[in-house]
């Protein structure tokens, strides 16, 4: 048996403690399967043994290409128990994008959902592949039954647990190197800032490959012994059904799901009285939609969660009692995060002025995998530079203006796309909007609104421009409006404005 340091605190140790405290409590519910904490802990050990049987070396990268399932979560926990590095991959990626991540990470093994096997087969080469589920030799089949092997791998808090690839909304994805200790610190920040309790009965509908679903919700809740309900995808009808039937108390959704949920006719027939905590994040929430939900459900506490993969990902929270005065703010830093707002020369900006938010935190990644220049650029002057343009008030509340790369330079004046988007969203016919800068001989960049109209309603370009002109300064008003059926987004709900700019 390995001489494991008894003082070590890793992601794996959190599950072990929960299994020790409440072995017979239900940890996870997925489809028709319930896993107690004892059963889940044993399943994770079997999964770790299966991976180690492949004779992979400590620190080897294990890619996971799948949708939400109990098998996906067991695969992550099995990898970290085995001292391996989990590489979650967006299940919507095409062959070329998938190839890039497999090659960049240097993956040794791929865990895959059978329905995604065709895409994987185009690029996998001779890498070992293990089905996550729905096969006799799947990881789930191994984890569900049989002897529990003796897996005692010496894993240090400084060892890598995951390569969290950034969304790639402005450039090729970069793998943020997340050690165990960074993620464990982030779990503590999540537990404290979001008021989690073991009785919350959370529903996890957002993808587990994304850092928010896994590291702000699933793992913190498992660490305190809660019963998690997990569904494969964020279907609004299924979400509302489960909130009512399972008496769900905590629900995190990206704004791209909150928006259709707020408009769902099923709200009139579903009992949501059990829901006391509702979290949103991963992209900017339209204030009009947020206010509509808060007015309809005054007993639900809404939490704005803001951050990025490189910090685990939670950096700031706007708590329920803070929404009344600052509905557009993303709140204040969480327990383990310190912030600073600087200009382009690295100088602190005066209160209320725009600048880049920078972080110091034990939650931060070690840098970017195989990208020393990007790491050096991000970590300068003793701070991590986020790329987010924000303002701050005298009480430390931060408001996101835009991603720095999404700010529009129109006629030499900088315009934040979010401010224009908020104005367009006020129009009753607008379902979704993204504002971008398009090349223009006169203006350098012309403010352009890309709009999705609500079903059954109509709007014209002239009508929307006139509507917005009444609400914001003339130089911010869109010069043109493009109408589309849907906006391009990644699976975590972030707008892919680079795709809109390319098309425009």
N, C-alpha and C positions, 0 to 999 in steps of 0.2 A: 504493500500500500504506500502511495506517495506521501511524503511528509509535508502535508498541506499546512500552510500558516493559519493558525486558528483565528487570527485577527483580520483575515482578508474579508473585504466587503465587495462583492461583485454582483452583477445582475442575477447570476445563478443563485447566490446565497439568499436573495430576496424570496424566490419561490420556495426554497428549502424551508425558510422560516415560516412562511404561511402554511406550508404542508404540515409542519410540526405543530403549529398552534391550532389549526382547524382542519384536521385531515379529512373529516367527513362532510364538511361544507361544500356546496357546489361552487366550483371555481369558474367553469366555462360551459355555456350552452350554445350549441351550434346545430342547426337542422334538428334532427331527432335525437341528438347525442348530448348527454350531460356528463361532465367530468368533475369528480370531486377533486379536492386539492391533493389527496393521496394518489388518486388515479392519474392525475395530470403530472405529478412529480415522477411517478414510475414511468409514464409514457415518455417524458423528456429524457430520462436516463436510457431507456431502450433506443430512442432516436439517436442519442449521443453515441451509444455503442455501435449502432449501424454505420454512422459516419466514420468513426474511428477504425472500423473494420476495413475501410477502404485504404488504410495505410497512408492517410494524409498527415502532413507534418503540422506541428503546432503553428497557429497563425495562418493556415491555408484559408483561402477565400471560398466560401460556399455561396453560390448565387441562388436566389430564390425567385422564380418566375411564376407567380400564381396569384389568384384572387383570394379574397378572404376565406378562411376556413380554419377549423381546429387544427388541421394538419399543418397549415402555414405557420400558426403560432407555435406549435410543437417543434417545427423545423427550426425556427429562430432560437427557441430556448434550448433545444438539443445542441445546436451549433455552439452557443456560448458555453454550455456545460462541458463540451468537448474541447474547449480552448481554441475554437476556430472563429473565423471572421465572417459574419453574415453579410451578404450583399443583396439587399432588396431591389428588385427591378420592376418598374412600371409594367403592368401586364398589357397595356395598350401599345407598347412599342412595336415597331415593325422590324424586319430582319436586320436592316443596316444599323438601326439604333441599338438593337440588342447585341449585335456583333461588337460594336464599339465598347459597350459596358463589360462584356465578357473578356475582351482583349485587354482593356485598360485595367481592370481589376486583377487580371491574371487568375481567374477562377479555376479551381481544381475540380469542382463538382457542381452540377446544376440540379436543383430541386424544381420540378415543374408540374403544373396541373396538366392532366392528359389533354384537355381541350386546347391547350396552347402548344402542344408538342409539334404540330406542323410548322409553326413559325420557328420554334427552336431548332428543328431538324435542318432548316436552311443554313444555319450558321454554327452549329454546335461542334462540328468536327468529331474528334475522338474523345471528347470529354465524357467522363462518367455521368450518367443521367439517372436520377431517381424520381419516380412518380410520387407526387405528394399524397395522392389518394386515388380511389376508384381503380385499383389494380391489386392483384394478389400479392405482388412484391412491393407495394407502395410503402412509403415511410409511415403512413397512418396504420397500415396493417401490422408493420413491425412494432410500432409504438403501443398498439392496443392490447397485445396479449403476449404471453410467454415469460420466461425468466427475466428478472431485472438484473442486468449485469453490474459488476463492480466497476464503476467509472469514477476514478479519483484523479482528475487531471489538475495539475498545479496551475491555476489561473491567477494572475496578479491584477490588481485594480488598474495598473497602467497598460495592460494588454488591450489590443483593439478588440472591440465587440462587433462593430459594424463599419462598413464603408457606406455612408449615406450620400448618395449622389444627388447633387442639387438639381432643381427642376429643369435647368437649361432653358429658361424663358428668354434669355438674352444671348446665350452662347452655349457651347458644348457643355454637357454636364461635367461637374468636378466631384470627385469622391472625397467627402469630408471624413477624415479618420477619427472615429469616435471610440475612445477607450471606455472601459467599464466605469471608471471613476467619474467621468464626465456625465454619463447617462444617469448614474445613481444620484449624483448631485441634482440633476435636472428633475428626477422623480420627486425628490424632497421639495423642490420649488413648486412642482405641480400640486402635490398634496396640500401644501400650506396655502398656496395662492388660490386654489380652486375649491377649497373646503371639502375635499373628498372624505367620505366615511365608508365603512364596510357595508352599510345598509343602503347605499345609493341605488343599487340595481341598475348599473349603467348599460346602455345599448351602444355598441360600437358598430357603426355602419360605414364609416369612411375607410379607405384602403389601409391595410396594415403595412404595405410596402412604404407608405409615407410616414415620416417621423412623428407627425402629430398623433395619428391613430395608434401607433405602437407605443410611443414614448411619453406622450402627455396623458394618455388614457389607459390603454391596456395594461402596461407594466406597472404604473403606479397603483392602479386598482387591484391588480393581483398581489402587490406587495402588502396590502392591508386586508386581504381576505374577502374582497367583494365578490359577488356573483355577476360575471360578465355575460351578457347576451351578445352574440356576434352574428352578423348577417353578411352574406356574400357581397352585396352591393347596396348603395344607398337609394333604394326604391321608396318613394314617398308613401305609397299605399302600405307597403310592408312595415315601414317605420311606424306609421300611425297605428296600425293594427297591434304591433308588439308593445307599444307604449301603453295601450289600453289593456291588453290581455295579460302582460307580465308585470304591470304596475311599475314601469320603468321610471326611475327618479332622476337620471342624469343622461343627457343626450348632447353629443358634439356633432355638428355638421358644418361643412363648408358653406359659405354664402350661396354658392351655386345650387345647394340643396335646400337651404332655408328659403330662398326666393320662391321656388315652385311649391314648397310646403305651405308657405304663407298664403299662396293663391289657391290651395287645394280645396275643392268643394267638400272633401271628406272631413274637414275640420268641424263642420256643423254636426256631424254624427258620431265623432269619436270622443271618448272620455279621456282627457289628458290631465286629470286632476292629480295624478301621482307625480307628475313631472315638476320638480322644484329647481333643477339646475339645467340650464341650457347654455352651451358654449359654442362660439363661432370663431373662425380663424382660417388661416391658409390663404385667404385673399381678402380684399376689402369688402366689408358689408355695406350695402346701400343704407344710408341712415333712414330713408323713408320706409324701407321694409322692416328694419329693426324697430322703429317706433310703432309701426302697425302691430307687430307681434307683442311688444311690451304693453300696448294698450289693451289688446285682446286678452292677454294672459298676465294680469298684474301679480299673480302669486308665483310666477316663474322668475327665478333670478338669472339674468343673462350675464355671461362673462365673455369679454373680448380677449382672445388669446393671440398674441403677436410674437413673432420671432423668425427664425430661419434654421435650416438643417444644421448649420455649423455650430449652433448653440444648443442643440439637443431636442427640440427646437424652441422651447418656451423662453422668452426674454421679458415680456411685460404682460400685465393683466389689467383690464378695466373691470372692476368688480360691480355687482348689481347695484349697490347703493351709490355708485359713482356715475351711473349712466344718465341720471336726470340732468346733471349740469354739463356733462361732457360726452354726449352720445357718439361723437365722431373720434374721440380719443381712443388710443390703444392702451391707456393706463400708465402704470408706473412699473419700474423694474421688479422682478420677482426676487425671492430671498437671496439667491446666490449670484445675482447679476448687478454690475455697476455700469452706468452709462455715461457717455460724454458726447456732446454734439459739436462738431467742428466744421470749419469752412474748407475750401480746397487746399489751403496752405497748412492745415492742421491746427489752426487757432480756434479756441472756443468762441462760439457765436453768442451774441447777446440774447437774452430771453426773448422769445417770440419770433426770432429770425430763423430762417431755414438753414439747415446744415445736415451733415451726414452723422447718423448715430453710430457710435463706436462702443464696443463692449470690453469689459474685463470680467472674467468669470471662470470658475472651475468647471463649468458646463461646456466650455468651448472645445472644439475639435483640436487635434494635434497639427492640423494643416490639411493640405490636399494631396491625395495619393498620386504619386508620380508627377507632381506639378510644383516643384520648388519655387519657380518664379511667381506663380499665382499665390503660393503661401506667403512668400516674402512681401508681396504687394498688399495682401490682406492684413498681415500682422506687422504694423509699422508703429513706431513711437510708443511701444508698450501697450497698444490697443488693437482689437480686431475691428477692421473697417467693414461695415455691413453692406454698403451700397444703397441704403435706404435714406431718403431725404425726409427730414422730420422737423417739427418745431417742439419747443418745450416751454411750459409756463413756470411760475415761481414756486409751484408745489411739486414739480417734477413730473407732471402729466405730459406724456408724449402724444403728438398727433402726427400720423404719417401723411406726408405730402405726396410722395410718389417714389418709385424706384428712380434713382438718379438717371439711369439710362432711358427712362420713359418721360422725363421732362422735355417739353416742346419749346424749341427756340424759334419764336415767331417774330420776325422783324427786329431781332435783337433783344426781345423781351422773353423771359422764361415763364412758361405757363405749366402749372401742374395739371396733368390729365385728370386726376381724381376730382379736383374742384369742378371741372367742366362736366364730368360724369355725374356728379351729385346733382347738378342743375338739370341735366337731361332726364335723369331718373324721376324728377318731379312730374314729368308729363304723364298723364294717365294711360297713354297708349304704349308706353315704352316698357318692354319686359326686361331687356338687357341692353347695355351700352358699353362700348370701349372707345376711348378717345386716343388718337395717335397723331403724330406729326407726319405729314406727307411732303415730299420735295416740292418746292414752289420757287419760281424765279424771283418773285417780288418779296415774299415773306421768309425765305430760307426754308422754313417749314410752315405748312398751313395746318391749323387745327382742324382735324377731321373726326367726325363722330361716326362710328360704325354701330348701327342700331338693329336690334331684334324687336319687332312689334308683337304685342300680345295677340293671341288667337282671337279672331273675331273683331279686331279693331284696326283702324287705319291711321296713318299719319303721313304727311308729305315733308319733303326737305324744307320748303319755305316755312311751313307751319312750325317745325321744330326749331329752326334757327330764330324765328321771331319769338317763340316761347322762351328760349334761353337768353335772348338779348334783353329781356325784361328783368333778368335775375342776376347777371354777372356783367363785369366790365366788357366793353366792346371788343378789346383785343383778345379776350378769352373765348369769344363766341365762335363756334365752328364755322369755317368758311364753306364746308360742304358736309353732306350727310350721305353715308352709304347704308343701304338696307340689305341685311343678310338673314338667312334662315336660322343660323346659329353662330356663336362665337367659338373660335378654336381655343380649347383649354386642355391642359393635361389632367390626369386622373385625380390630382389633389385639388383641382378646381381653379388653378391659376391661369389667368388669361395668357395666351401666347401672342403677345402683341407683335413679336418679330414676324410671325406668320401674316398678320394683318398688314404690317408695313411692307412686307415682300409682295403681297398681292396688290396693294395700292400703288 
